[in-house]
Amino acid sequence: MKIFPAIDIKDKKCVRLIKGDFENKTEYETTPVDQAAKYKDHGFKNLHIVDLDGALTGKTVNLDIIKEIVSKYDLKIEIGGGVRSINSIKQYIDAGVEKVILGSGAIKNKEFLKESCEQFKDQIALGLDAKDGNLSVSGWKENLSVKTIDFLKEVNNYGISRVIYTDINRDGMKTSPNFDETVKIAELSNCPVVISGGVSSINDIKKAKELNNKKIEGIIVGKAIYDGDIKLDELAKENDA
């Protein structure tokens, strides 16, 4: 089970949102680069980054920060947030990230997702953010009447390299991830799935590992780290990759 500690960037700072609400955010003292250093020092190899400025503007706003993290630390980074063009993907890949996460841009335009997967083989992850089983897009402000499962069936053969499944109702709430729904997504998906949203304690990590589902590749941990509910030393012991 790969553990992906998270960094969400807004206005050059580390922040966490509650259910993706930009009005309900917590800012933290640490900078994204310092936070990445902390993760690296604890032996983590994977990192989940969201450019929240990018999610709002549709541009690679914090590319300079990403470049700095990539150049300083040998980490496998997946990055998302407002990636809506081939050029944006290329900028991130050229900067040295491992995978680029497509969300709204891919869901609203399946051709863009298909083209991206063809052009950047094994480097495209798909972010499926769901509320009550239906997909949400545009920084979770827009709820679609599209079932997550149905959308995945349509794009399953495009060559996506990873699916990140987030239950919005749980994100930032520290109420435990939606394991049941994630397992359903994993059973259907042609590629590995990462659990996201709601990790509250080290027990959630243990529970994810106990699922013993070969198709579930990892789990993202964010707010619980920043709020001190999970200590990095403790988390590092559960990290397998």
C-alpha positions in Angstrom: 0.0 0.0 0.0 1.6 3.3 -1.1 1.0 6.2 1.1 0.6 9.5 -0.6 1.0 12.4 1.9 -0.8 15.4 0.5 0.1 19.0 -0.2 -2.7 21.4 -1.3 -1.3 24.7 -2.5 -3.2 28.0 -2.4 -1.6 31.4 -2.5 1.9 29.7 -2.2 0.8 28.2 1.2 -0.2 24.7 2.3 -4.0 24.7 3.0 -6.7 22.1 3.6 -10.3 22.5 2.6 -13.5 21.1 4.1 -15.4 19.2 1.4 -13.6 21.2 -1.2 -15.1 24.5 0.0 -12.7 27.4 -0.7 -14.5 29.5 1.9 -13.8 26.8 4.5 -10.1 26.5 4.5 -7.3 26.1 7.0 -3.9 27.7 6.2 -0.8 26.1 7.7 2.5 27.8 8.6 4.7 25.5 6.6 5.5 26.1 2.9 4.8 23.4 0.3 8.6 23.0 -0.3 9.2 22.6 3.5 6.3 20.2 3.8 7.7 18.1 0.9 11.1 18.0 2.7 9.4 16.7 5.9 7.8 13.9 3.9 11.0 13.0 2.2 12.8 13.0 5.6 10.3 10.4 6.9 11.0 8.1 4.0 7.9 8.7 1.8 8.5 8.2 -1.9 5.1 9.3 -3.2 3.5 12.7 -3.0 0.0 13.9 -3.9 -0.2 17.6 -4.8 -3.2 19.7 -5.7 -2.8 23.2 -7.1 -5.9 24.8 -5.8 -5.1 28.1 -7.6 -5.0 26.0 -10.8 -8.3 24.3 -10.0 -9.9 27.8 -9.8 -8.2 29.3 -12.8 -7.5 26.3 -15.1 -3.8 27.3 -15.4 -0.6 25.8 -14.0 -0.3 28.6 -11.4 2.3 27.0 -9.1 4.5 25.4 -11.6 7.6 27.1 -10.0 6.9 25.4 -6.6 6.4 22.0 -8.3 9.7 22.4 -10.1 11.5 23.3 -6.9 10.1 20.2 -5.1 11.0 18.0 -8.0 14.6 19.3 -8.2 15.3 19.2 -4.5 13.7 15.8 -3.5 13.6 12.5 -5.3 9.9 12.0 -5.0 7.3 10.4 -7.2 4.8 13.2 -7.6 1.2 13.1 -8.9 -0.2 16.5 -9.4 -3.7 17.8 -10.3 -5.8 21.0 -10.1 -7.0 22.7 -13.2 -5.1 20.7 -15.8 -7.3 21.3 -18.9 -4.8 21.3 -21.8 -2.2 19.1 -23.4 0.3 22.0 -22.9 -0.4 22.0 -19.1 0.3 18.3 -18.9 3.5 18.7 -20.9 4.7 21.5 -18.5 4.3 19.2 -15.6 5.8 16.1 -17.3 8.8 18.3 -18.4 9.1 19.5 -14.8 9.6 15.8 -13.8 6.4 14.8 -12.1 5.4 11.1 -12.4 1.7 11.5 -13.1 -0.7 14.3 -14.0 -4.2 14.0 -12.6 -7.0 15.0 -14.9 -10.4 15.8 -13.3 -13.0 18.3 -14.6 -11.2 18.7 -18.0 -11.3 15.0 -18.6 -14.8 14.4 -17.4 -16.3 17.3 -19.4 -14.3 16.2 -22.5 -13.6 12.5 -22.9 -11.6 13.2 -26.1 -9.2 15.3 -24.1 -8.7 12.4 -21.7 -8.2 9.9 -24.5 -5.7 12.1 -26.3 -3.8 12.7 -23.1 -3.5 9.0 -22.3 -2.3 8.3 -25.9 0.3 11.1 -25.8 1.5 10.6 -22.3 1.5 6.8 -21.8 1.4 5.6 -18.2 1.5 9.2 -16.9 -2.2 10.2 -16.7 -4.2 9.6 -13.6 -8.0 10.2 -13.5 -9.5 12.0 -10.5 -13.0 10.8 -9.9 -14.6 13.0 -7.3 -18.1 11.9 -6.2 -20.9 13.2 -4.1 -23.6 10.6 -3.4 -22.4 8.5 -6.3 -22.5 11.3 -8.9 -19.4 13.1 -10.3 -18.6 16.6 -9.3 -16.4 19.0 -11.3 -14.9 22.5 -11.3 -13.5 22.5 -7.8 -16.5 20.5 -6.7 -18.8 23.4 -7.3 -20.7 21.7 -10.2 -22.5 18.4 -9.5 -23.2 16.3 -12.6 -26.0 13.8 -12.9 -23.4 11.3 -14.1 -22.8 8.2 -12.1 -19.1 7.6 -11.3 -19.4 4.0 -12.2 -21.0 4.7 -15.6 -18.3 7.3 -16.5 -15.5 4.9 -15.6 -17.1 2.2 -17.8 -17.0 4.6 -20.7 -13.3 5.5 -20.3 -11.9 2.3 -18.9 -10.1 1.3 -22.0 -8.4 4.7 -22.7 -5.1 3.7 -21.0 -5.5 5.6 -17.8 -2.7 4.6 -15.4 -4.3 5.4 -12.1 -7.7 6.3 -10.7 -8.0 8.5 -7.6 -11.4 8.1 -6.1 -12.6 10.8 -3.6 -15.8 10.8 -1.7 -16.4 14.6 -1.4 -18.7 14.2 1.6 -15.8 12.8 3.6 -13.0 15.0 2.3 -11.4 17.0 5.0 -13.9 15.7 7.5 -11.7 13.0 9.0 -14.7 10.6 9.1 -12.8 7.6 7.4 -12.8 7.0 3.7 -15.6 5.4 1.8 -14.0 2.0 1.5 -17.1 0.2 0.2 -17.4 2.5 -2.8 -13.7 2.5 -3.5 -13.7 -1.3 -3.6 -16.6 -1.2 -6.2 -14.6 1.3 -8.3 -11.4 -0.9 -8.0 -13.3 -4.0 -9.1 -14.5 -2.3 -12.2 -11.3 -0.3 -13.0 -8.7 -1.5 -15.5 -6.0 0.3 -13.6 -4.9 0.6 -9.9 -7.1 2.8 -7.7 -6.0 5.2 -4.9 -8.3 5.9 -1.9 -8.9 9.6 -1.1 -10.9 11.6 1.3 -11.7 11.3 5.0 -8.6 9.6 6.5 -8.9 10.3 10.2 -6.4 8.1 12.0 -3.8 5.4 11.6 -6.6 2.9 11.9 -7.9 4.0 8.5 -4.5 3.2 7.0 -4.6 -0.2 8.6 -8.1 -0.9 7.4 -7.1 0.0 3.9 -4.3 -2.5 4.0 -6.6 -5.1 5.5 -8.8 -4.8 2.4 -6.0 -6.7 0.8 -7.3 -5.7 -2.6 -4.5 -5.9 -5.2 -6.3 -3.3 -7.3 -6.1 -0.7 -4.6 -2.6 0.8 -5.0 -2.5 3.4 -2.2 -4.2 6.0 0.0 -3.9 9.7 0.3 -3.5 11.4 3.7 -3.8 15.1 4.1 -5.7 17.0 6.9 -5.0 14.3 9.5 -1.3 14.9 9.1 -1.6 18.7 9.3 -3.9 18.6 12.4 -1.6 16.1 14.2 -4.1 13.2 14.2 -1.6 11.1 12.5 2.1 11.4 13.3 4.5 11.1 10.4 6.6 8.6 12.3 3.6 6.4 12.8 2.5 6.8 9.2 5.9 5.9 7.9 5.8 2.5 9.5 2.7 1.6 7.4 4.3 2.8 4.2 5.1 -0.1 1.9 6.4 1.7 -1.2 
